[in-house]
Amino acid sequence: MGELLEELRGLQAVALKLVGIEQNLASKQRRVTGRQRQVKQADEKLDQNKRATQQYQIRVDQLSLEVAAREESQAKHRQALNTAKTNKEYASILAAMNTEKADTAKIEAAVLELMKEVDNFKAAGAKIEAEKATLLEEVGKATKTFEDARAKCKPEYDELQSLRQEFVDRLEPASLAMFDRASSRHEGEALAEVVKPRAKGSEYNCGGCNMTVTLEVVNSLQTRDKIQQCGSCGRILYIQSVATAK
């Protein structure tokens, strides 16, 4: 294997370690973000719950005022009964009182139902508040886990970045560009070893995607220090000892 491919393999080893660290931190960051999103959803539910509770409470207050007004009207009717001058007048007032009493009873029943709904909304709101408190605690824990992990891996990450830059400085821009394209497509795995699917066969495959590699490419890799890419996955191919695929 030529110097160029050895350099690219060294760069890939560093890149894979960097990707591993970045993916580990990203998974911890996603946990933080996920919990923060859940807290936001809890806030939205609380806001909806609060608005609904207020609307029901306003209706309760309105009907309670109506009940109070009707009770006052009934009191006036009772006074009117005492001053009624004829049986007909008495019967008329009494009928009005009974009608109003029945209507008042219906309104009071409605008020009780609405008050039950208000209590239900308050209970639901308390439950959401408790869930939110738990989520906030989890956000704190997840954030600490992420920050601790980032601080712990920073020295290694910085050292790997420095090492990567050394490889970058030694490579030609065109070779580096090809490496970066392949690396971005395959999460750092820019290179793939050429393998033989059968030990006694004459076929060669890309160790990354398992697609066929032509003899022309294999011969070029064995005789020239030049980048050859897999025609299927785009990884940069190399031959170490032509391993047999497992």
Buried (B, 14 or more C-beta within 10 A) or exposed (E): BBEBBEBBBBBBBBBBBBBBBBEBBEEBBEBBBBBBEBBEBBEEBBEBBEEBBEBBBEBBEEBBEBBEEBEEBBEEBEEBEEEBEEEEEBEEBBEBBEEBBEEBEEBBEBBEEBBEBBEEBBEBBEEBBEBBEBBBEBBEEBBEEBEEBBEEBEEEBEEBEEBBEEBBEBBEEEBBEBBBBBBEEBEBBBBBBBBBEEEEEEBBBBBBBBEBBEEEBBEBBEEEEEBBBBBBBBBBBBBEEBEEBE
